[in-house]
Amino acid sequence: MTKAAAVFSSRLAHVLKRYVDLKRALGRRFDEPARTLQLLDRFLQDQAAKYPGLNAAAFQAWCQTQEHLASGVRRGRMREVYNFCLYRRRTEPRCFVPDPCAAQKFRLASKLTDTMGNRQATV
């Protein structure tokens, strides 16, 4: 069974494709992480005027688009982006890498939401 090639279109497309290809070449089942990276890629492509690359502001804005998901799913997706950024840093030492504690910050912010879904405080 062959895997469908992940299609990317943002400025990071070539790096994203290399990362996904590497993971698959190593024998990993990488369908869900590839889908997460495709979502990030689409976000970066759609927001290219506002966020020309993956930086802290772009990452935070992308994370906010994931708020409708369960906290565990959000953390998993943030971890996949974090792992991609670590891979990217090997060839681009000055590139952005999210704070590994970012998932904890978003989890705390989620806990401050009341039962009606209104934000009570920000972290």
C-alpha positions in Angstrom: 0.0 0.0 0.0 1.5 3.3 -1.0 1.2 6.5 0.9 -0.3 9.6 -0.7 2.4 12.2 -1.1 1.8 15.2 1.2 1.3 18.4 -0.8 2.6 21.6 0.6 2.4 25.1 -0.9 3.8 27.7 1.6 7.3 29.1 1.7 8.2 26.1 3.9 6.9 23.5 1.4 10.3 22.1 0.5 11.4 21.7 4.1 8.0 20.2 5.1 8.1 17.7 2.3 11.7 16.6 3.1 10.7 16.1 6.8 7.6 14.0 5.9 9.6 12.0 3.4 12.3 11.4 5.9 9.9 10.2 8.6 8.2 7.8 6.1 11.5 6.6 4.8 12.4 5.6 8.4 9.3 3.4 8.4 7.0 5.7 10.5 3.3 5.8 9.9 3.2 9.5 9.5 -0.3 10.2 8.1 -1.7 12.2 11.1 1.4 14.2 11.7 1.6 14.9 7.9 -2.0 16.1 8.0 -1.1 18.4 10.9 1.8 19.9 9.0 -0.5 20.3 5.9 -2.9 22.3 8.1 0.0 24.5 9.3 1.2 24.9 5.7 -2.3 25.9 4.5 -2.5 28.4 7.4 0.9 29.9 6.5 -0.1 30.1 2.8 -3.4 31.7 3.6 -1.8 34.2 6.0 1.4 34.8 3.9 0.8 38.6 3.9 0.5 38.7 7.7 3.0 36.0 8.5 5.7 35.6 5.9 7.3 32.7 7.7 6.9 30.5 10.8 7.6 32.7 13.8 6.2 33.0 17.3 3.3 35.2 16.2 2.4 32.8 13.3 2.6 29.8 15.6 0.4 31.4 18.2 -2.2 32.4 15.6 -2.2 28.9 14.2 -2.6 27.4 17.7 -5.6 29.6 18.2 -7.2 28.1 15.1 -7.0 24.7 16.9 -8.9 25.8 20.0 -12.0 23.8 18.9 -10.1 20.6 19.4 -9.7 18.6 22.6 -6.7 19.7 24.6 -4.8 16.4 24.0 -5.2 16.7 20.3 -4.0 20.4 20.4 -1.0 19.4 22.4 -0.2 16.6 20.0 -0.4 18.9 17.0 1.8 21.5 18.8 4.3 18.8 19.5 4.4 17.7 15.8 5.1 21.3 14.8 7.8 21.6 17.5 9.4 18.4 16.2 9.3 19.8 12.7 10.9 23.0 13.9 13.7 21.1 15.6 14.4 19.2 12.3 14.4 22.5 10.4 16.8 24.1 12.9 19.5 21.5 11.9 19.8 23.3 8.5 18.6 26.7 9.5 20.1 27.5 12.9 18.2 30.8 13.3 14.7 29.5 12.6 11.9 29.7 15.1 11.4 26.8 17.5 8.3 27.0 19.7 8.8 27.1 23.5 8.3 23.4 24.6 6.3 24.8 27.5 3.8 26.4 25.1 1.4 23.4 25.3 1.3 23.9 29.1 0.5 27.6 28.6 -2.4 26.8 26.2 -3.7 24.1 28.6 -3.8 26.6 31.5 -5.6 29.1 29.3 -8.2 26.4 28.4 -8.8 25.7 32.1 -9.6 29.3 32.7 -12.6 29.0 30.4 -16.0 28.8 32.1 -18.7 26.4 31.3 -20.4 28.8 28.9 -17.2 29.0 26.8 -16.3 32.5 27.8 -12.7 33.5 28.6 -12.4 34.6 32.2 -8.7 35.4 32.2 -5.7 35.1 29.9 -2.3 33.6 30.6 
